[in-house]
């Protein structure tokens, strides 16, 4: 997989879902700058595993053994920024989260 670019969300009839976006692989027939969707997730508003306040939880779908038990929690920051904590069961789960920030894309 190539460089991670961010996340994309879709609020469809079957609920909020999304994908991680990666830079197009150089060995594929893709133009530079195109993104590839991978590692899909379902998103729901739930009490945070960290402090029980509301957070948008991204639960990744099965199918990637390496990423089994992967989940992210997102909260709104100022200016449309989303503050995230990512965790994986294999690395300690919510006791060992990795912070990240998502900024809105410019149109």
ChimeraX attribute file (.defattr): number of C-alpha atoms within 10 A of each C-alpha:
attribute: neighborCount
match mode: 1-to-1
recipient: residues
	/A:1	9
	/A:2	12
	/A:3	11
	/A:4	14
	/A:5	13
	/A:6	17
	/A:7	18
	/A:8	13
	/A:9	14
	/A:10	13
	/A:11	10
	/A:12	9
	/A:13	6
	/A:14	8
	/A:15	11
	/A:16	15
	/A:17	18
	/A:18	22
	/A:19	19
	/A:20	17
	/A:21	20
	/A:22	20
	/A:23	19
	/A:24	20
	/A:25	16
	/A:26	10
	/A:27	6
	/A:28	7
	/A:29	8
	/A:30	13
	/A:31	11
	/A:32	10
	/A:33	9
	/A:34	11
	/A:35	19
	/A:36	17
	/A:37	15
	/A:38	14
	/A:39	16
	/A:40	20
	/A:41	22
	/A:42	18
	/A:43	23
	/A:44	16
	/A:45	14
	/A:46	14
	/A:47	14
	/A:48	16
	/A:49	14
	/A:50	12
	/A:51	8
	/A:52	9
	/A:53	11
	/A:54	15
	/A:55	21
	/A:56	18
	/A:57	23
	/A:58	23
	/A:59	18
	/A:60	21
	/A:61	15
	/A:62	13
	/A:63	10
	/A:64	11
	/A:65	7
	/A:66	9
	/A:67	16
	/A:68	14
	/A:69	17
	/A:70	21
	/A:71	22
	/A:72	22
	/A:73	28
	/A:74	23
	/A:75	16
	/A:76	13
	/A:77	13
	/A:78	7
	/A:79	8
	/A:80	11
	/A:81	14
	/A:82	17
	/A:83	16
	/A:84	21
	/A:85	18
	/A:86	18
	/A:87	21
	/A:88	19
	/A:89	14
	/A:90	11
	/A:91	12
	/A:92	10
	/A:93	16
	/A:94	19
	/A:95	12
	/A:96	13
	/A:97	18
	/A:98	13
	/A:99	13
	/A:100	13
	/A:101	13
	/A:102	16
	/A:103	13
	/A:104	11
	/A:105	8
	/A:106	4
	/A:107	3
